């Protein structure tokens, strides 16, 4: 206690006279000002904010954008999509054109994945392939890196505006692979086709002009049994049905087969099943093996020998706009689709 008092006395001797009195006076003055300041209402605070707000100068904003992100500000011009007249010359003689529809009314079974990667694998084997995206979601188009904002015409214009199929084809998306893309406009085609004449034959008539120019025409169908799917079944020679190796694998396949029989009897007598493809197969699980055994027992020789495994690379490839044969050429998914392409060529 005595030491603390001694320290205070020493400070008073060393500090100039009146210093502490000035501190007390300033402190009292601050307390008086703080006590006199009345709290502001919400309206007063908003009025004060409006009074101090200054509209940003566009020139200053533009300069700041240039300084922060010069690469974004000076972006490269987007290259337009190629047209069919820019297609590279075909290096072999094309004989019979096989039109294959990839179909299953159940979603998420790998239709678009199979359409993209089977078409790309066939193209890399020297075949000329046309992939028709008939799904309004346009997954085949985006999965091959096609910028939908640049598409001037799509398969919708072929079905409803009588545009020639050649006018919508984007050539050489991959080796030997051309694409007839889809946009969101195709979502309204189901309703608009109802009142059209010969509505079931629109796609068949369009593909007729392409026969003899491609070895394979592959149609990616929507996950429904509407008029778009009926158009695909009428246009196709054969149907490839992907079946997921999961619990609900065979759900809906019976309904699909009934629809196929009706189309076959009334609209397309040559329609038949080309093959059954097991997708998302996981050899580590008993469920996948059981489903595969049931499908093989039911469909017999129609089931392709090559199942498509469940891999991360197959899921990643569409986000990079590449088929699996380019994104991961030595992976299990790529090798499986190459083997599938060999089976397709062998079946003729």
Protein Blocks (a to p, Z undefined) as FASTA:
>chain_A
ZZmmmmmmmmmmmpcghklmmmmmmmmmmmmmmmmpccddfklmmmmmmmmpccddfklm
mmmmmmmmmmlmmccdddddddfklpccdfbdcfdddddddddfbghiopmmmmmmmmmm
mmmnopacddddfbfnlmmmmmnopafklpmbdfklmmmnopafklmpcghkbghiacdd
ddfklmmmmmmmmmpghkllmmmmmmmmmgojafbdcdddddbdbfklmmmmmmpmbdcd
ddddbfklmgoklmmmmmmmmmmmmmmmmbccfbdcdehiafkbmklmmmmmmmmmmnom
mpcfbdcdddfklmmmmmnopafklmmmmbmklmmmmmmmmmmmmnZZ
